[in-house]
Amino acid sequence: MEDDMDVDLNNEKRVLCEKIIRDINAVFLKDADLASFEIIPKETNCNKSPVVHVEHNLGLESWCAQHVYDHAHRTLISHRRQTSQQQLRTLQQQQQSDALAKYINVALLINPDVTTFWHIRRQLVQKNRLSINKELQFSALVLSVKPKSNEAFAYRRWLYSFQSADAIDWPNEISICERSADRCASNYHAWSHRHWVLRSGPCLLQSELMRTDKFLRKHISDYSCYHYRQVLLGRAYELCFFMPSEESQPQLSSLLELLAEYGLHCEPNTEALIQLMLPNMNRSAVSGQRLRSFLYCCNVAAYDMRLCMEQRALYGPRDCFELHRRAALKFIVEHCVRLQMGLTDGHCHLATDHATAANESQLQSQLDKFDYGTHPFLEAVRQAESALGGKHQRWCNLHLNFGYPVAEAPRRD
């Protein structure tokens, strides 16, 4: 008797789960612009569908989420246990693959960390049972409920391997990364994906510098964004990026303010800045495009140094402010030395890893023997930075070879 009741209960639960999965699938078929998914906290069944669909937003009441997931999980694992030929027949037949897809949709929306389920989706894409555009939309839907899903980001990169760079909406991809990072602090997977977009897409440097500036002012302690901004700065220098000449004047304002803070003054024009910052440089060995990019990037670094000081004044001391200010300072000093010592080929291309490593080794060697006293700008930097305390002095000695006197260790009696 009890066994019969258990069987009836299981059958009833299975029928209910199938109905809920059909309702969710119906929403997918009806609404091609779904933007978000949420599990809605609700502990009891109110004798109505637990699937909620409002203005391109999909929700599932929490009381049934585990039951639905378990049912979808069992169905998909059963598929995985089939022989290779049986799996292939399922993927090749439209009706069966559509049925399989609806279980994967539900399972991944509730738990997107199961690699096996993403692998099944890849198989369906390869058999042309799922379209790439709809899969991009689905993975974005997953990221709306779990912004740190590495599997979803990896799946998006895999999907883009079937498309040319010109066909990809890179700004939209940046927006997805930003929304994910906005919802979860220190979202490593979102920022890693954004690094990939920066490397793979067309030039997004100007817009990315603006967007990350806004993000830093909103998320003051998210060091992932500070690090990404450092990568942006390095990328801009590698690509010889700078603003057009008619817009260059406002772009030097932060650099001029930094010079004033160091007690240096010069005319607000490109030539005067180069003479002050790079007085001993061999001009014939460096292209004009490289110099304009150098000034542009130094201006961004100077802006970031001021931003860190402003954030510190508003919110108090934080490691991220100090670390990012140091990174910006290091960029300015190192590239001044680099150009003074002729450590540039004057061309605008990306170096190989081997060439980059050799160049960095050369730079460190030049920093070790560079005489800051013969360089007015760098000597002013050295003198001013010494006022920021012993800890900062030790950092400057280690990374910039500023040669500050090292305080003696206290004696022990």
N, C-alpha and C positions, 0 to 999 in steps of 0.2 A: 504493500500500500504506500509506504513512504517512498519507495523507489519510483512508483508511478507519479507521485506528487513532484518529486525532484525532476523527473523527465518533463512533466507538464510545465514546471517553472522554467526550466532551461529553454524549452521550446518557446514559451511566451517571451522570455528575455531576448532570444534570438530574433524572433519576429519583430519585437520593438526596436532592436538595434538596426535591423535591416530597414525598417521604416524611417528611422532617423537618418541613416546613411543616404537613403533615397531622397529625403527632403533636402539634405545638404547638397547632394549632386544636382538636384533641381535648381537650387540657387546658383550653382556654378553655370548651368546651362542658360539660365534666365538673365543673369547679370554678368556681362562681360567686363565690367569696370569695378569689380570688388576691390576695395582698398584696405580693409583691415579685418582681422579676426580676433575675437576675445572669448575666453571662458567666463560665462556670467555666473557669479556666485548665487546658487539657489539649491537648497538642500532637499526639497521635496518636489514630487511630480504633481502638477496642477491639472492633470488630464487635458493638456493641450500640447502642441508640438514644442519641444524644447529648442527648436531651431529658430533663431531670431534674425530677420533680415530687414534692415532699415537703412535706406540711402547709401547703398554700396558698402555697408558694414554688416558683417556676418558674425553672429554669436551663437554659442552653444551653452545651455544651462549646465552647471557643474554636476548636478545629481546623476546625470547619465554619461558624463564624459569618460569615466573609467570603463564602464560597461561597453560603450561604443568602441573605445580604443581596443579593448581586449578582443572583441569580436573581429574587428578589422585586422588586428595582429594575427589572430589564429588563421584567418583566411589567407593572408599574405605569406605566412610561414608555410602553410600547406602548399601554396604555389611553389615556394622555393624548394620544397622537398620532392617536387615532381622530377622526373627524369629530364634531361636536356631537351629531348625531342618533344615531350609534353609541354615544357615551358615555351619552346619555339612555336608550337601550334597555337598556344594561347596568345602569344604576342602577334602572330600573323593574322589571326582572325579578329576582325574589327569589333564584333559584339563582345567577345570574351575580353579583349584588351580594354574596352570601355568599362566593363564591369570591374576589371582589375584596377583601373585608374581611380574609380570612385573610392575604393578601399584605401588606396595609397593617399589620396587627398585627405581623408579623415585622419588616418594614422599620423601623417606628418604634421598636420595642423595641431594635433593634440600633443605629439611628441616628435619634434623635428630632428632629434639627435640620433636616429637609427640609420646608420649608413646603408644597411641592406635595402631599406625602402627607397633611398635616393638612387641606389644602383638599379633597382627595378625601373624607376622613372627613366634613367639613362637608356636602358634597353628599349623602352617604349618609344623614346625619341629616335633612337637609331633605326627602329622599324617603322618610322613615320606615323606612329599612332598618337603621338602628342606633338603639337606644334611648338616651335621654339618661342614664339611671341607669347603664347599662353603660358608656357613654362616660366618665362621671365616674370610674368604677372603673378603666377602662383608662388614662386620663391619670394617675391616682394611681399605677398600676403603672409607667408610664414614669418618673415622678418618683422612684420607688424606686431606679431604676438611674441616672438622670441628674437629680439634684436641682436643677440650675441650668438646666433646659430652659425657656427663655422661651416656646417654642411650646406646651408642655404647659400652662403657666399661662394663656396667652392663650386657649387652646382651652377651658379650664374657664370662664373669664369669658364666652366666647361661648355656651357651653352654658347658663349661668345666665341669659342674656338671654331664654330661653324660659320661665323660671319666676318666680313671684312671690317676693318676699323672705321671706314667711311660710313658704314651702315649702322653703326652703334650710336645710340643717344647717350653720349658721355655725360653731359650735364645732368640727365636724369639719374644716371648711375651714381654721380656725386651726391645728388639729393637723397638717394636711398641710404648711402653711407652716413650722411649727416643726420638724417632722421633716426637711424639706429644708434649713432653715437650720442644724440641728444637724449634718447630715452634711457641709456645705460652708461654710466660714467666709466671711463677707462675701458672702452669697448675695443679690445685688441683686434678682434676679427674685423670689425667695421673699418678701423683705421688701416689695417693690413690690406683690405680690399681697396681702400682709397689710394694706397701706395701703388697698387697694381693699376688702377685707373690712370694715375698720373704717368706711369711708365708706358702704358699701352695706348692711351688716347692722344688726340691732338693737343696743341698747346692750351692748357687750362690755367696757366700760371697767374695771370692777372686776376681772373675771377676767384681762384683759389686763395690768393693772398687776401682778397677782400672778405671772403666767406670765413676763413679761419680767424681773421681779426675779430669779426663779430662773435664767433664761437668762443674765443678766449675771453671776451668780456662777459659772456654769459656763464661759462663753465670755467671759473677762475683756477680750479685746482686739477683740471684734467690734463695731465702731462702728455698724454698721447697726442693731443693737438699741438702742444708746444714742439714735440719731437717732429711731427709731420711738417710743421712750419719750417723747422730747420732743414728738413729734406727739400722743401719747396725752394728755399733760398739757395741751397747747393745746386739744385736742378736749374734754376734760373741762370746761375753763373756758368754752368756747363754748357747751356744752350745759347750763351751770349744774349740773354733776354734783356730788353729794356723798353721803356715807354717811348713812343714816337717823339721826335724832337720838339714839336709844337706843344707837347704836354710835359716836357722834361723839367721846366722850371719849378712847378709846385712839387715835383717828385724829389727835389733836393733839399726841401725845407728841414726835414728831420736831421739830415747830415749836418747842415749848417748850424742847427741848434746844438748838436752834440759837440761840434768844434768849439762853439761858444762856451759850453760847459767846461771844456778842457782849457779855456783861456786863449783860444786861437780864433782869429778873425780873417776872413778873406772875402773877395768880391763874390757875389752870388752867381757865378757862371762856371761852366765846365772846366775851362782852361785853368782858372785860378785854383779850383779844387784839386786838379791833377798836380799842379805845381806844388801845392802844399802837402798833399798826401803821398806823392810819388816823385820827390825832387831829384832822385838819382837814377831814375828809370831810363833805359835805352828806348826812346820813343820809336825808333825804326823797327824794333823787334816786336812791337805790340800794335795790333790793329785798332783803328778807331772804334770799331764795334765792340771789341773787348773792353776798351776803356769806358765806353758808355754803359756797358753792362756792369762793370765794376762799380761805377758810381751809383747806379740804380740799386744794386744789391746792397752796397754799403748804406744807402739811405734807408732801405727796408730794415737792415740790421739795427741802425740807429733808432728807427721808429720803435722797434721791438724793445730795445734797451729802455727807452722812455716809457713804453707801455708797462714794462715790468716794475719800474719805479712808481708809476701812478697806481698800479694795482697794489703794490706794497703799502703805499700811503693810505689807500682806501680800506684794505682788508688785513693789514698787518703782515709780518714776515711769514713767508711760506717757501718751502724748498723749491717749488716749481718756478717762482719768480726769480730766485737767485740762479738756478741752473740755466734757465733760458737766457737771462741777461749775459751770463758767462759765455754761452754758446754764440750769441750775437757778437760779443766783444772778440771772441776767438776768431770768428769769421773775418772781421775787419782787419785785425792785426795780421793774421796769417796771409791774407790775400794782398795786403800791402807789402809784406816781405816777399811773397811769391813773385809779384810783378817787379819789385825792385831788383831781385836776384835773377830775373829772366827765366823763372820757372813756368813758362807758358809757351805754347807753340804759336800763339797768335791766331789760331784758326778756331772756328766754331763747330767742333764735333765732339762727340763723347769718346773719351779715351777707353782703351781696353783695361781690364782689371789689372793686368801685369804692368801696364804703363802707369796706371793710377797709383799702384803700390810703390813703384819706383819714384814717382813724383812726390808722394808723401814722405818717403824716406829722405829724399833730397831736401824737402821743406824743413823737416825736423833738424837735419844737419845744419841748414842755414840759420834756423832759429837759435841753435846752440852757440853759433859764433857771430850772430848779428849784433852790431854795435848800435844800440838805440840812441846813444848820445849824439850820433851824427844825423839823426833823423828827427826834425823838429816835431812833427805830428806824433810819431810813436813815443818819443820821449815825454811829450805832454801827457799822453795816455798813461804811460808808466808812472809818472809822478802823481797823477790824479787818482789812479786806481789804488795806490798805496794807502790812501786814507780810509779804505773800506775794511780794515782790520787784518789781524794776523792770519786768519783762516783763508781769506781771499788772497792775501799775499802768497801763501803757500801754493794755492791753486795756480796763480799767475807764474810763479817760479817753475812749477811742474809742467804746465802746458804752453807757456809763452816765453819761458826763459827770461823773465824780467830781472832776475838777479837781485831781488830784495835781500837784505841781511836776514839770516835765519836766527831766530831767537834761541838762546842757549837753554838747554833743558835744565830745570831746577836741580840743584845739588841735593844729594841725600846724605845726611849726617851719619 
